[in-house]
């Protein structure tokens, strides 16, 4: 099995999360503006950080360790951004990427848990 580092997990996790949200979006939205609004609502650092805080109880100890390592990832952000939020969002993306690269079954379970936190408005 290939070993992936935290940065690789974050990189792919960002893409996987956006694709997951876009897939939900095209199932729910017919109009371009609605699709855009749906996407930006869930593909942003604040939402990802908040979601990670809400789902932590569903994670195993090993998964929490992955999150911890992702939180400590060195990231560059602009001066106006909140570093804590971006740190948690990166940790979220690391977790998604880890699941995608190493455990697709757990990724599916994770998305089922996450789906409960997405508003249908």
Phi and psi restraints in degrees (value plus and minus 20) as a CYANA .aco file:
   2 UNK   PHI     -95.3   -55.3
   2 UNK   PSI     117.3   157.3
   3 UNK   PHI    -113.8   -73.8
   3 UNK   PSI     107.5   147.5
   4 UNK   PHI    -127.9   -87.9
   4 UNK   PSI     122.7   162.7
   5 UNK   PHI    -106.9   -66.9
   5 UNK   PSI     151.4   191.4
   6 UNK   PHI     -80.8   -40.8
   6 UNK   PSI     -60.1   -20.1
   7 UNK   PHI     -84.6   -44.6
   7 UNK   PSI     -58.9   -18.9
   8 UNK   PHI     -85.4   -45.4
   8 UNK   PSI     -60.6   -20.6
   9 UNK   PHI     -83.4   -43.4
   9 UNK   PSI     -61.8   -21.8
  10 UNK   PHI     -84.2   -44.2
  10 UNK   PSI     -62.7   -22.7
  11 UNK   PHI     -81.3   -41.3
  11 UNK   PSI     -70.1   -30.1
  12 UNK   PHI     -93.4   -53.4
  12 UNK   PSI     -53.7   -13.7
  13 UNK   PHI     -81.5   -41.5
  13 UNK   PSI     -58.1   -18.1
  14 UNK   PHI     -79.6   -39.6
  14 UNK   PSI     -66.2   -26.2
  15 UNK   PHI     -88.5   -48.5
  15 UNK   PSI     -62.3   -22.3
  16 UNK   PHI     -83.7   -43.7
  16 UNK   PSI     -63.6   -23.6
  17 UNK   PHI     -82.4   -42.4
  17 UNK   PSI     -65.7   -25.7
  18 UNK   PHI     -83.5   -43.5
  18 UNK   PSI     -61.0   -21.0
  19 UNK   PHI     -84.7   -44.7
  19 UNK   PSI     -61.0   -21.0
  20 UNK   PHI     -79.5   -39.5
  20 UNK   PSI     -66.6   -26.6
  21 UNK   PHI     -85.7   -45.7
  21 UNK   PSI     -61.3   -21.3
  22 UNK   PHI     -83.8   -43.8
  22 UNK   PSI     -57.4   -17.4
  23 UNK   PHI     -83.4   -43.4
  23 UNK   PSI     -65.0   -25.0
  24 UNK   PHI     -81.3   -41.3
  24 UNK   PSI     -59.2   -19.2
  25 UNK   PHI     -80.8   -40.8
  25 UNK   PSI     -67.1   -27.1
  26 UNK   PHI     -90.8   -50.8
  26 UNK   PSI     -40.8    -0.8
  27 UNK   PHI     -95.1   -55.1
  27 UNK   PSI     -49.6    -9.6
  28 UNK   PHI    -123.7   -83.7
  28 UNK   PSI     -46.8    -6.8
  29 UNK   PHI    -135.4   -95.4
  29 UNK   PSI     122.8   162.8
  30 UNK   PHI    -130.4   -90.4
  30 UNK   PSI     -46.9    -6.9
  31 UNK   PHI    -118.9   -78.9
  31 UNK   PSI     120.2   160.2
  32 UNK   PHI     -74.5   -34.5
  32 UNK   PSI     -66.2   -26.2
  33 UNK   PHI     -82.9   -42.9
  33 UNK   PSI     -59.6   -19.6
  34 UNK   PHI     -84.4   -44.4
  34 UNK   PSI     -58.5   -18.5
  35 UNK   PHI     -83.2   -43.2
  35 UNK   PSI     -65.0   -25.0
  36 UNK   PHI     -80.9   -40.9
  36 UNK   PSI     -68.3   -28.3
  37 UNK   PHI     -82.9   -42.9
  37 UNK   PSI     -59.3   -19.3
  38 UNK   PHI     -81.5   -41.5
  38 UNK   PSI     -66.5   -26.5
  39 UNK   PHI     -82.4   -42.4
  39 UNK   PSI     -69.0   -29.0
  40 UNK   PHI     -89.9   -49.9
  40 UNK   PSI     -40.8    -0.8
  41 UNK   PHI     -86.9   -46.9
  41 UNK   PSI     -54.0   -14.0
  42 UNK   PHI    -132.6   -92.6
  42 UNK   PSI     -36.3     3.7
  43 UNK   PHI    -125.3   -85.3
  43 UNK   PSI      54.7    94.7
  44 UNK   PHI    -175.8  -135.8
  44 UNK   PSI     137.3   177.3
  45 UNK   PHI     -80.8   -40.8
  45 UNK   PSI     -62.4   -22.4
  46 UNK   PHI     -83.3   -43.3
  46 UNK   PSI     -67.0   -27.0
  47 UNK   PHI     -82.4   -42.4
  47 UNK   PSI     -64.9   -24.9
  48 UNK   PHI     -82.1   -42.1
  48 UNK   PSI     -61.3   -21.3
  49 UNK   PHI     -84.7   -44.7
  49 UNK   PSI     -65.4   -25.4
  50 UNK   PHI     -82.6   -42.6
  50 UNK   PSI     -62.1   -22.1
  51 UNK   PHI     -83.8   -43.8
  51 UNK   PSI     -62.9   -22.9
  52 UNK   PHI     -79.2   -39.2
  52 UNK   PSI     -62.4   -22.4
  53 UNK   PHI     -82.0   -42.0
  53 UNK   PSI     -55.3   -15.3
  54 UNK   PHI     -95.5   -55.5
  54 UNK   PSI     -49.6    -9.6
  55 UNK   PHI    -121.1   -81.1
  55 UNK   PSI     -19.0    21.0
  56 UNK   PHI     -74.6   -34.6
  56 UNK   PSI     -56.5   -16.5
  57 UNK   PHI     -83.8   -43.8
  57 UNK   PSI     -41.6    -1.6
  58 UNK   PHI    -104.4   -64.4
  58 UNK   PSI     -27.4    12.6
  59 UNK   PHI    -110.0   -70.0
  59 UNK   PSI     129.4   169.4
  60 UNK   PHI     -98.1   -58.1
  60 UNK   PSI     149.9   189.9
  61 UNK   PHI     -81.3   -41.3
  61 UNK   PSI     -60.1   -20.1
  62 UNK   PHI     -83.8   -43.8
  62 UNK   PSI     -59.3   -19.3
  63 UNK   PHI     -88.5   -48.5
  63 UNK   PSI     -56.2   -16.2
  64 UNK   PHI     -84.3   -44.3
  64 UNK   PSI     -54.3   -14.3
  65 UNK   PHI     -86.4   -46.4
  65 UNK   PSI     -59.7   -19.7
  66 UNK   PHI     -81.9   -41.9
  66 UNK   PSI     -62.8   -22.8
  67 UNK   PHI     -81.3   -41.3
  67 UNK   PSI     -64.1   -24.1
  68 UNK   PHI     -79.7   -39.7
  68 UNK   PSI     -65.6   -25.6
  69 UNK   PHI     -84.0   -44.0
  69 UNK   PSI     -58.4   -18.4
  70 UNK   PHI     -86.5   -46.5
  70 UNK   PSI     -56.4   -16.4
  71 UNK   PHI     -83.4   -43.4
  71 UNK   PSI     -52.1   -12.1
  72 UNK   PHI    -107.3   -67.3
  72 UNK   PSI     -18.1    21.9
  73 UNK   PHI     -84.1   -44.1
  73 UNK   PSI     114.1   154.1
  74 UNK   PHI     -94.2   -54.2
  74 UNK   PSI     101.0   141.0
  75 UNK   PHI    -148.5  -108.5
  75 UNK   PSI     133.9   173.9
  76 UNK   PHI    -130.1   -90.1
  76 UNK   PSI     109.5   149.5
  77 UNK   PHI    -153.7  -113.7
  77 UNK   PSI     143.4   183.4
  78 UNK   PHI     -96.0   -56.0
  78 UNK   PSI     144.0   184.0
  79 UNK   PHI     -84.9   -44.9
  79 UNK   PSI     -44.4    -4.4
  80 UNK   PHI    -101.1   -61.1
  80 UNK   PSI     -34.2     5.8
  81 UNK   PHI    -104.6   -64.6
  81 UNK   PSI     134.5   174.5
  82 UNK   PHI    -106.9   -66.9
  82 UNK   PSI      96.3   136.3
  83 UNK   PHI     -83.6   -43.6
  83 UNK   PSI     -52.2   -12.2
  84 UNK   PHI     -86.0   -46.0
  84 UNK   PSI     -62.0   -22.0
  85 UNK   PHI     -83.6   -43.6
  85 UNK   PSI     -65.5   -25.5
  86 UNK   PHI     -88.1   -48.1
  86 UNK   PSI     -52.4   -12.4
  87 UNK   PHI     -84.4   -44.4
  87 UNK   PSI     -64.6   -24.6
  88 UNK   PHI     -88.1   -48.1
  88 UNK   PSI     -58.8   -18.8
  89 UNK   PHI     -83.8   -43.8
  89 UNK   PSI     -59.9   -19.9
  90 UNK   PHI     -83.4   -43.4
  90 UNK   PSI     -61.2   -21.2
  91 UNK   PHI     -81.5   -41.5
  91 UNK   PSI     -60.5   -20.5
  92 UNK   PHI     -79.9   -39.9
  92 UNK   PSI     -67.0   -27.0
  93 UNK   PHI     -85.2   -45.2
  93 UNK   PSI     -56.7   -16.7
  94 UNK   PHI     -80.8   -40.8
  94 UNK   PSI     -64.6   -24.6
  95 UNK   PHI     -82.3   -42.3
  95 UNK   PSI     -66.8   -26.8
  96 UNK   PHI     -80.6   -40.6
  96 UNK   PSI     -65.0   -25.0
  97 UNK   PHI     -84.2   -44.2
  97 UNK   PSI     -59.8   -19.8
  98 UNK   PHI     -80.6   -40.6
  98 UNK   PSI     -67.7   -27.7
  99 UNK   PHI     -80.3   -40.3
  99 UNK   PSI     -64.7   -24.7
 100 UNK   PHI     -81.5   -41.5
 100 UNK   PSI     -63.9   -23.9
 101 UNK   PHI     -98.9   -58.9
 101 UNK   PSI     -45.2    -5.2
 102 UNK   PHI    -141.6  -101.6
 102 UNK   PSI     -42.1    -2.1
 103 UNK   PHI    -176.5  -136.5
 103 UNK   PSI      62.0   102.0
 104 UNK   PHI     -82.3   -42.3
 104 UNK   PSI     -52.5   -12.5
 105 UNK   PHI     -83.7   -43.7
 105 UNK   PSI     -64.1   -24.1
 106 UNK   PHI     -87.9   -47.9
 106 UNK   PSI     -53.1   -13.1
 107 UNK   PHI     -81.0   -41.0
 107 UNK   PSI     -63.9   -23.9
 108 UNK   PHI     -82.3   -42.3
 108 UNK   PSI     -63.1   -23.1
 109 UNK   PHI     -82.0   -42.0
 109 UNK   PSI     -63.1   -23.1
 110 UNK   PHI     -79.8   -39.8
 110 UNK   PSI     -65.7   -25.7
 111 UNK   PHI     -85.0   -45.0
 111 UNK   PSI     -52.8   -12.8
 112 UNK   PHI     -85.7   -45.7
 112 UNK   PSI     -60.0   -20.0
 113 UNK   PHI     -84.6   -44.6
 113 UNK   PSI     -67.4   -27.4
 114 UNK   PHI     -82.5   -42.5
 114 UNK   PSI     -58.7   -18.7
 115 UNK   PHI     -74.7   -34.7
 115 UNK   PSI     -50.2   -10.2
 116 UNK   PHI     -86.9   -46.9
 116 UNK   PSI     -39.3     0.7
 117 UNK   PHI    -119.1   -79.1
 117 UNK   PSI     -18.7    21.3
 118 UNK   PHI    -114.2   -74.2
 118 UNK   PSI     103.3   143.3
 119 UNK   PHI     -94.6   -54.6
 119 UNK   PSI     123.4   163.4
 120 UNK   PHI    -117.6   -77.6
 120 UNK   PSI      12.8    52.8
